[in-house]
């Protein structure tokens, strides 16, 4: 679709269960959704209902008759919102009129995919301190042997991780690549990833101990692994928001 570029393909969610879950969250939270037909003006709407039996998503109508007709005539309607600090986009190629609670509404087929977009600079989430996440990074030695270096995570994003190399065992050269790294993700299988060093900073802890912080970028991460990481980030964000509001 013209609304998205190829670099967003890694953020597409195809699981019907996940798509319904995202749409239902929009509905239950009365989330404001931007609706736009064929490059026209944005209209603020909301998701009214998810009809799983009919494979339909019910959308509130636009306020103007002409705008509604433009949406009904369009073969490319874009919907966009932000849910748990994550930008969500989905699309419809066919819109129809319907009734919701005896009021006029719009409906579209349940989308086959949804884009759940997280950008590193906006969604780098601190990882738990009490029970830190671990990553095992294989280090190639000069004699050809391999040493498994255990590092603790400081933060995680859709594009990479920040880790602490306490003993400064890893080559911190910018651009250095480590393959077959094993990243623990609670509630899911370990993620096997290729990591590239993007930044390095030596720091002194309050105790006086010197440690090294490394910023690592995922390289060609499989879509399934990306989805697992995004689900975990969403969980962390929800927990942080709940703590901030005093819910936990």
Secondary structure as UniProt FT lines:
FT   TURN            2..3
FT   HELIX           6..11
FT   STRAND          12..13
FT   HELIX           16..28
FT   TURN            29..30
FT   STRAND          33..37
FT   TURN            38..39
FT   STRAND          43..45
FT   STRAND          47..51
FT   TURN            52..55
FT   STRAND          56..59
FT   HELIX           65..73
FT   STRAND          77..83
FT   TURN            84..85
FT   STRAND          86..92
FT   STRAND          95..100
FT   TURN            101..102
FT   STRAND          103..109
FT   STRAND          114..117
FT   TURN            120..122
FT   STRAND          125..126
FT   TURN            130..131
FT   STRAND          134..140
FT   TURN            142..143
FT   STRAND          146..156
FT   STRAND          160..165
FT   TURN            166..167
FT   TURN            174..175
FT   STRAND          177..183
FT   TURN            186..187
FT   STRAND          191..204
FT   TURN            206..207
FT   STRAND          210..219
FT   HELIX           223..244
FT   TURN            245..246
//
